[in-house]
Amino acid sequence: MVIRAVTSERRDYYLGPAADEETERVLDEAVASLAVARNMGSGGAGVELHLLVSLLAEAESRLARAVGVARDCGYSWAQVADLLGVTRASAWQRYARRTERSPGEE
């Protein structure tokens, strides 16, 4: 599936996340896989909570990098915002400092 940012001038729509049964299945598999990797087995609610928070922290870190890559590929802040499901201002405020390079930085 290819997702492209909407290029209309009007900013009254947002794509938002596409959480569905497939997303749930993949996340369940990720939690189970991480439990095996950390030798945690099926330790109940506390273990699942710890594993979900671990995956969330990694996803947030990767999200910032993905925003930077999208910007490097020429995506505007409006397009990035559409893909994040937020306003342009929110996307810029949250990620600009984490993605913009200093002059002379590779």
Buried (B, 14 or more C-beta within 10 A) or exposed (E): EEEEBEEEEEEEEBBEEEEEEEEEEEBEEBBEEBBEEEEBEEEEEEBBEBBBEBBEEEEEEEBBEBBBEBBEEEBBBBBBBBBBBBBBEBBBEBBEEEBEEEEEEE
